[in-house]
């Protein structure tokens, strides 16, 4: 008799627990705490709020671009290092001839300078791979040279920027290499203000307008331990960035121009 009473109490207790569990699950579901797999939660700060927070960086970047503060116009001697670390000028001329031919192929059929810049940006992002091995060990002049980028199809951000500016230059499009501190998906002004000068990207003057391009961040291709990993998508928000959007993650410190056209003539 006693065991039956205990069993009945257990059944009642289990029943109460089951009801409570059902009620809790119902409450959680109704409050979107349990989410289906298609639901995505975005923690990204509203655009207007970012505009207000990152205004100092935006003003600084605008000032630097307007006044070419920190600007260097590299002559042929410096440009030669960006072409190849070899002292063979015939090789350098061959490389620039290859860049000219490639640039013409990429831009075939483009009607405007903006079209050319876009075609070049997407070619670079699609065909060049981020060299994680070099990034973690050492990045030198050879890593980012046009020779290495064309041969290995892998480099770091400075190499992406270098080949992009060379391809634009071969179309007569004035292109700058921008260097500075960056924070990826940053939401804190202090983090960007204090970031080390760790990145390089571009500004191309197309049809009278600056087009800000970060081909490294557009591309998701990676190269690691001699293996190429091709991404199946682009992060195209980093093409033709507005000054404001760029300033959420990019702080301009230095600006330089590499006149590869003149370097070719001087070889």
N, C-alpha and C positions, 0 to 999 in steps of 0.2 A: 504493500500500500504506500509505504514511504517513497519507494523508487518511482511509483507512478506520479506522485506529487512533484518530485524533483524533475521528472521528465516533462510534466506539464508546465512547470515554471520555466524550464529551458526553452520549450517551444514558444511560450509567450514572450520571453526575453529576445529570442532570435527574431520573432515577428516584429517586435518594437524596433530592434536595431535595423532590420530591413526597411521598415517604413521611414526611419530617420535618415538612412543612407539615401533612399529614393528622394526624400524631400531636399536634402543637401545638394544632390546632383542636379535636381530641377532648378534650385536657386542659382547654382553655379552656371548652368547652361543659359539661364535667362539673363545673367549678368555678363555673358560673353567671357567668362573665365575659362570654361572649356570651349576651345575653338576648333572648328573643322580645319582640315589640312589646307584648304584653299584660302583661308583668311590670313592676311598679312598685317602685322602691326608695324607702323612706321614711327620711329622716334625722331625723325628729322625735324630740325627746328624750322618754323615757318619762315618763308623767304623774307617777308617784311622785317621780322625780328633780326634775321641775319644782317640785313642791310644796315640796320641801326647799330648793331654790335660791331660789325667789321668796317664801319665808316672810316676809321683812322687808316686802315690798310688800304682801302680804296682810294682815299685822298693821296696817300703817299705814292701808290702805284701810278695814279693819274699824273701826279706832279713829275715823277721820274720819266714817264713816257712823253709828257709835254715838253719837258726841258732837257730831255736826253741826259739826265743826271746819271753819272756812273758809266757814261758811254765811251766805248773804244772802237775806233775804226781800224781793224787789223789790215796791215799791208800784206804784200805778197809773201814776205819772209815768214810771218806768223801763220798765214794761210797754208803754207807748204806743210807745216806740222800737222794741220788738220786734214790734209790730203793723205800723207803718208809719213811715217817716221824714217823711211829710207831716204838716203841722200841722192837717190837716182831721180833726176828731174825728168828723164824720159819716161820712167815709170809713172811719175806724178801726172805728166801730160796724158799718158794712156788712161789713167784713172779718171781724169776730168773729161776726157773724150767719152768714156763709158758713161759718166754721169750725165753728160749732155744728151747722148743718145737715149738713155733711159728716161730722162725728163721729157724729151720730145715724144717718146712712146706713151708715157703716162698721160700727157696732156693732149694727145691727138684727139681732135673733135671738140675740145673745150672752146667755148665761145667768149668767156670772160676771164679776167684774172682770178676772180673768186672761184670760178669753176676749176681753174688750174690748181689753185691752192688746195681746194677740197680733194681733187683727184690725187694730188701728191700726198696729202695727209693720210688718206685712206690706203694708198699704196704702201706707204711706210708702215702704218699700223698693222696692215695685213701681212706684210712680207718680212718684217724685222721682228726678232725675238729678244725679250729682255734677258740679258746674261746675268742670272742670279749668282753663278759661280764667281764671276768677276766682281760683282757688287759686294759679295761677302769677303772677298780676299783682297784684291787690289785693282784699282782702275787707273790706267795710265794713258798716255797720249795714243799709244797704239790701239788700245781698246776702242777708242771713240773715233779713230781715223776713218776716212772714207774707204781706204783700202780694206781695212778689217771688216767694216760694216758690209761692204759689197761682197766680200769673200765669204765671211762666216755667216752673214745674215743675223748676227747676234751682237748686242752691245748694251750699254747702260743708257740712262736718260740723255747724257751729253752726246752720245753717238746718234741717238734718235734725232735730237735737235740738229746735229751737224749735218746729217744726210738730208734732212728736210730743208734746211737753209740752202744747201748746195743745189738741190733739185729746183727750188724756187728761183735761185739766182740764175740758173741756166735758162730760165724763161724771162729773164729781165725783171723779175719781181723782187723788190727790195725786201729783205727778210732780216730780222734781228734775232739773236740768240739771247734769251732772258735767263738770268741765274738768280736764285734766291732761296729763301726758306719756304717750306711747304708743310702742310698737315693734311693728310687724306681724311676726308669726311670730318673735318674739324668743326667744332662748335664753340670753341673758346678763343677769344681774342688773344689772351696772354700766351697760349700755346703757339700761335702763329707768329706773334711778335718775337718770341724767344727761340723759334726754330732755327737750327743751324742752316747755313747756305748749303742745301743738300740736293738741289734739283735744277734741271735746265729744260726750258721749253721755248716757244717761238712766238713772234709777232710778225706777220707778213702784211705789207701794205698792198692791198688788192683793190683796184678800182677806187682809189682814194680813201680807203677805210682800213683801219687796223683790224686784222683778223687774228685773234689770239688762239693758239693751237698747242695742245699738249699731246703729242703723238704717243708718248710713253704711256700715258694714262688712258688714251683711246684704245691702245692695243692691250690685249690680255695674253698675248703669246709669251711663253717663257722658254728659256734654255738653261738646262741644269745638268751637270755631269755628262756633257756631250750628247744630251737628248733634247730634241725639239718637241715642244708641246703646243699645238695649234689650238687657239681658242675658237669657239664657234659663234662669237659675238663681239661687237665693238661697244665701248662706252662712249657713244658719240656726243655726249653732253660736253666733252672737252674739245670739240671742234667749234670754232667761231664763238668762243665764250665772250660774254659781255664783260666789261671792266669790273662790274659789281660782282658777278658770279665768280670770275677768276679770283677776285680778292678775298673770297671766303676761304680759299685754300692755298693761294700763291702770293708770296711777298717778293716783289722785285727788288733786288739789291744791285745787280750789275747788268749792263746792256752792251752787247758787242755785235759788230757787223763784220762778216767774213766775205770779202769780195773775191770769190772764186773765179769770176769772169776775168778780172785783171790778173789774177795769179796764173791763169791759163795763158794769157797773152805774154806774161813775163817769163814763162818757162822756155 
